[in-house]
Amino acid sequence: MTHPEDIDVISLARVAREVATEAAALIVDERPPGLGVMTTKTSAVDIVTEMDQRAQDLLRRRLGERRPDDAFLGEEEGSSDGTSAITWVVDPIDGTVNYLYGIPAYCVSVAAVTGDPREVGQWRPVAGAVVNPVTGERFHAARGQGAYRAVGAGEATRLAASGASDLATALIGTGFGYVAPRRRWQADVLAQVLPAVRDIRRMGSAALDLCHVADGALDGYYERGLNPWDFAAGWLVATEAGALVTDEHGGAPSGAMIVAARPGLHAALSGELRSAIAVVTPETP
């Protein structure tokens, strides 16, 4: 097995960028016209699920051709073990509701990670890419090499997270789950946090939210309920742009909570979240 220190993160980032770009083209080119106004909800959702699976199958096939010894973990069916130190963690369409309605805030997220991504605190991304096929934005990063954004055929520019340190003037992103008890808990926490910040944005894609922390479009971001494929690549992009990405206690980000911002603002946002969580009714099944 390859030792983590011997991993060529630049090559991995290039692979992530190339396969994510190919999958991003697929989900746009093959998206049925009028998907968001189909007469039955079931048919529309089934098509989105089918496109998710097709994009993931493409990613797995392309990664298998280039990196046959690596493991693979995706949102859809088709995960596999490997014999190297690398697991590819992918979300074939992050922001599926936006994709359904044709809102241009969805993406393909591809990350190479070390450790077991199914175990909180036992893994870290080392290379990754997030591609929004509608805007043409391509975010990518490699461990220790910085984070970058390119649009269309333009040159990539290095990213730096917002320097905001005052929570009262910070624009914060967040997201909501689709199960009623979690949404209720998230709404209660948001009601506590909202008066303490400039404003809240809910764009519908965790991967893009983290990338927008990296490029300064958001000053910070938090969310509960994410899976590793939702945030693996965005975690690295934000970190390489100077953001701190943890849970609200400074531990590893996880489904329980992820908080991303520059260190000064991160401390203030984390403190506000801890205070909010302490006074709201706990989430119940």
C-alpha positions in Angstrom: 0.0 0.0 0.0 1.2 3.5 -0.9 2.2 5.5 2.2 0.2 8.8 2.5 3.4 10.9 2.3 4.2 9.4 -1.1 1.0 10.3 -2.7 1.2 12.6 -5.8 -1.6 15.0 -4.8 -1.1 17.2 -7.9 -1.7 14.2 -10.2 -4.7 13.2 -8.2 -6.2 16.7 -8.4 -5.8 16.7 -12.2 -7.6 13.3 -12.4 -10.4 14.7 -10.1 -10.7 17.8 -12.3 -10.9 15.9 -15.5 -13.4 13.2 -14.5 -15.6 15.8 -12.7 -15.6 17.9 -15.8 -16.7 14.9 -18.0 -19.5 14.0 -15.6 -20.6 17.6 -15.4 -21.0 17.7 -19.2 -23.0 14.5 -19.0 -25.6 15.8 -16.5 -26.2 18.9 -18.5 -26.1 17.4 -22.0 -28.4 14.6 -21.0 -30.8 16.5 -18.8 -34.3 16.2 -20.2 -35.9 19.5 -21.2 -38.8 20.5 -19.0 -37.7 18.3 -16.2 -38.8 20.7 -13.5 -42.4 21.0 -14.8 -43.2 17.3 -15.5 -46.7 16.4 -14.6 -45.9 13.8 -12.0 -43.4 14.2 -9.2 -42.4 10.5 -9.3 -41.3 10.6 -13.0 -39.2 13.7 -12.4 -37.5 12.3 -9.3 -36.9 9.0 -11.1 -35.1 10.8 -13.9 -32.9 12.7 -11.5 -32.1 9.5 -9.7 -31.2 7.9 -13.0 -29.0 10.8 -14.0 -27.3 10.6 -10.5 -26.5 6.9 -11.1 -25.4 7.5 -14.7 -23.0 10.2 -13.7 -21.6 8.1 -10.8 -21.2 5.1 -13.1 -19.2 7.3 -15.5 -17.0 8.6 -12.6 -16.4 5.1 -11.3 -15.5 3.8 -14.8 -13.1 6.7 -15.5 -11.5 6.5 -12.1 -11.1 2.8 -12.4 -9.4 3.2 -15.8 -6.9 5.6 -14.3 -6.6 4.4 -10.7 -7.6 0.7 -10.7 -6.1 0.1 -7.2 -8.1 2.8 -5.4 -11.3 2.4 -3.4 -14.5 4.2 -4.4 -17.4 5.6 -2.3 -20.3 7.4 -3.9 -23.8 8.7 -3.0 -25.4 6.1 -5.3 -25.0 2.4 -5.7 -21.6 1.0 -6.7 -19.0 1.5 -3.9 -15.9 -0.7 -3.9 -12.8 -1.5 -1.9 -9.2 -0.9 -3.0 -5.6 -1.8 -2.2 -4.1 1.6 -2.2 -4.1 4.4 0.3 -6.7 6.4 -1.7 -10.5 6.3 -1.7 -12.4 8.4 -4.3 -15.4 10.0 -2.6 -17.9 11.4 -5.2 -21.2 13.1 -5.4 -22.4 12.9 -9.0 -25.0 15.7 -8.6 -24.7 17.8 -5.5 -27.8 20.0 -5.4 -30.3 17.6 -7.0 -33.3 19.7 -6.2 -31.7 22.6 -8.0 -30.9 20.2 -10.9 -34.6 19.1 -10.9 -35.8 22.7 -11.2 -33.1 24.0 -13.5 -31.6 26.3 -10.9 -27.9 26.8 -11.8 -26.5 25.8 -8.5 -25.6 22.2 -8.7 -22.3 20.4 -9.3 -20.2 17.3 -9.6 -17.9 16.8 -6.6 -14.9 14.4 -6.7 -12.3 14.0 -4.0 -9.4 11.7 -3.3 -9.1 11.0 0.4 -6.8 9.0 2.8 -8.3 7.0 5.6 -11.8 5.6 6.0 -14.4 8.2 4.9 -17.1 6.2 6.8 -15.4 6.9 10.1 -15.6 10.4 11.6 -12.2 11.9 12.2 -10.4 9.1 10.4 -10.0 10.6 7.0 -8.8 13.7 5.1 -9.2 14.8 1.5 -5.9 15.3 -0.3 -7.1 16.3 -3.8 -10.5 17.3 -5.2 -12.5 19.1 -7.7 -16.0 20.7 -7.8 -17.5 21.6 -11.2 -20.6 23.6 -11.8 -21.5 22.8 -15.4 -24.0 25.6 -15.8 -21.8 28.5 -14.8 -18.6 26.8 -16.1 -16.9 27.2 -12.7 -14.3 24.6 -11.8 -12.8 24.6 -8.3 -9.9 22.4 -7.5 -7.3 21.9 -4.8 -4.4 19.6 -3.8 -3.1 19.3 -0.2 -0.5 21.9 0.5 -0.8 23.4 -3.0 -3.6 26.0 -2.6 -7.1 26.2 -4.0 -8.0 27.5 -7.5 -11.1 28.5 -9.6 -11.4 28.7 -13.3 -14.4 29.7 -15.4 -14.8 28.3 -18.9 -11.6 28.3 -20.8 -10.1 31.0 -18.6 -6.9 30.6 -16.5 -7.3 29.3 -13.0 -6.8 31.9 -10.2 -5.8 31.1 -6.7 -8.5 31.5 -4.0 -8.4 33.2 -0.6 -11.2 33.0 1.9 -12.9 36.1 3.1 -11.0 38.1 5.7 -14.2 39.0 7.6 -13.9 38.6 11.3 -17.0 40.4 12.6 -20.0 38.0 12.8 -22.5 40.8 12.7 -21.4 41.8 9.2 -20.8 38.2 7.9 -22.8 36.6 5.2 -23.3 32.9 6.2 -24.4 30.0 4.1 -26.3 27.0 5.4 -28.6 24.2 4.2 -31.6 22.1 5.3 -32.4 18.4 5.2 -35.5 16.8 3.8 -36.7 15.0 6.9 -39.2 17.0 9.0 -37.6 16.6 12.5 -34.2 17.7 11.2 -35.6 20.6 9.3 -37.5 21.7 12.4 -34.2 21.6 14.4 -32.3 23.4 11.7 -34.9 26.1 11.6 -34.8 26.5 15.3 -31.0 26.9 15.3 -31.2 29.3 12.4 -33.7 31.5 14.3 -31.1 31.8 17.0 -28.2 32.5 14.6 -29.9 34.8 12.2 -30.0 37.9 14.4 -26.2 37.6 15.0 -25.1 37.7 11.4 -25.5 40.1 8.4 -27.7 37.6 6.5 -28.1 33.9 5.6 -28.0 32.3 2.2 -29.3 28.9 1.3 -28.2 27.9 -2.1 -28.8 24.2 -2.1 -25.4 22.6 -2.7 -23.0 22.0 0.2 -20.0 21.5 -2.2 -20.6 24.9 -3.8 -21.2 26.6 -0.5 -17.8 25.4 0.7 -16.2 26.6 -2.6 -17.9 30.0 -2.1 -16.3 30.2 1.4 -13.0 29.6 -0.5 -13.6 32.3 -3.1 -15.1 34.8 -0.6 -18.6 34.9 -1.9 -19.6 33.6 1.5 -17.9 34.7 4.7 -18.8 31.4 6.5 -20.9 28.3 6.3 -22.5 25.7 8.6 -24.7 22.7 8.1 -25.9 19.6 9.9 -26.7 16.3 8.1 -24.1 16.1 5.4 -22.5 12.9 4.1 -18.8 12.6 3.2 -19.5 12.9 -0.5 -21.3 16.2 0.1 -18.3 17.9 1.6 -15.1 16.0 0.9 -13.9 18.1 -2.1 -15.3 21.3 -0.8 -13.6 20.8 2.6 -10.2 20.7 0.9 -10.9 23.6 -1.4 -12.0 25.8 1.5 -9.1 24.6 3.7 -6.5 25.3 1.0 -8.0 28.8 0.6 -7.3 29.6 4.3 -10.6 28.6 5.9 -10.9 26.4 9.0 -13.3 23.5 8.5 -14.4 21.6 11.6 -17.5 20.8 13.7 -18.7 23.4 16.2 -16.3 22.2 18.8 -13.2 22.3 16.7 -13.2 18.5 15.9 -13.5 16.8 12.5 -16.4 17.9 10.3 -19.1 15.3 10.1 -22.8 14.7 9.6 -23.4 16.2 13.1 -22.0 19.6 12.0 -19.6 21.3 9.7 -18.5 24.9 10.1 -16.2 26.7 7.6 -14.7 30.2 7.8 -11.5 32.0 8.4 -10.1 31.3 11.9 -11.3 34.5 13.5 -14.8 34.3 12.2 -14.9 30.5 12.6 -14.5 30.9 16.4 -17.3 33.4 16.6 -19.7 31.4 14.3 -18.9 28.2 16.2 -19.6 29.9 19.5 -22.9 31.2 18.2 -23.9 27.7 17.0 -23.0 26.1 20.4 -25.2 28.7 22.1 -28.0 28.2 19.7 -27.9 24.4 20.0 -27.9 24.6 23.8 -31.3 26.4 23.9 -33.3 24.6 21.1 -35.2 21.4 21.5 -33.0 18.4 20.6 -33.6 16.8 17.2 -35.9 13.8 17.6 -36.4 10.9 15.1 
